Amino acid sequence: MFSKKMEEAFNAQINAEFYSEYLYLAMKSHFEELHLNGFANWFGVQVQEEHAHGMGMYDYVHERGGKINLAAIEKPELKGDDTVAIFEQVLEHEQLVTSKINGLVDVAEAEHDRAALSFLDWYIKEQVEEEANVRQLLATLKLIGEDKKALLMLDRELAARTFVAPVIG
Ligand code: OFO
């Protein structure tokens, strides 16, 4: 039985995943405008991943016989325009998403919804990975500092990132 509370909590998280997609699309465009195409590519993969996260939950709500209620997606704002500030914002955002996923798990626990708990395991692991990747990139960017040559080398490296559709759940 998929409770109303579960349905609402999943719908809120679907909105958060699509907001993440939108935020990363704004960041992708920022780097495209700077002609840092490797960074733009990295964010392009983030956009696809967040879309997959949102759709994974969308499909799950339907699979459980629930109803999708799409809400408005907030306008994304970049807090700064230097690369380190942007990645700090990404890390902060992913930490916020982690706490939202934990909140969703709390609802599933309160509702004794074992199926939802098992489904959400994938998202918990994914958040650990997301945060670790961003923390690593942020540390590299801080080491690079003002070194433009090193920044361009990192840009080339990030150009190689490709999207692999996740198998969710
Ligand atoms: Fe959906 O993991 Fe990032 O936000």
Residues whose N, C-alpha, C, O or C-beta is under 5 A from the ligand:
A	BS01	OFO	E17 S20 E50 H53 V97 E130
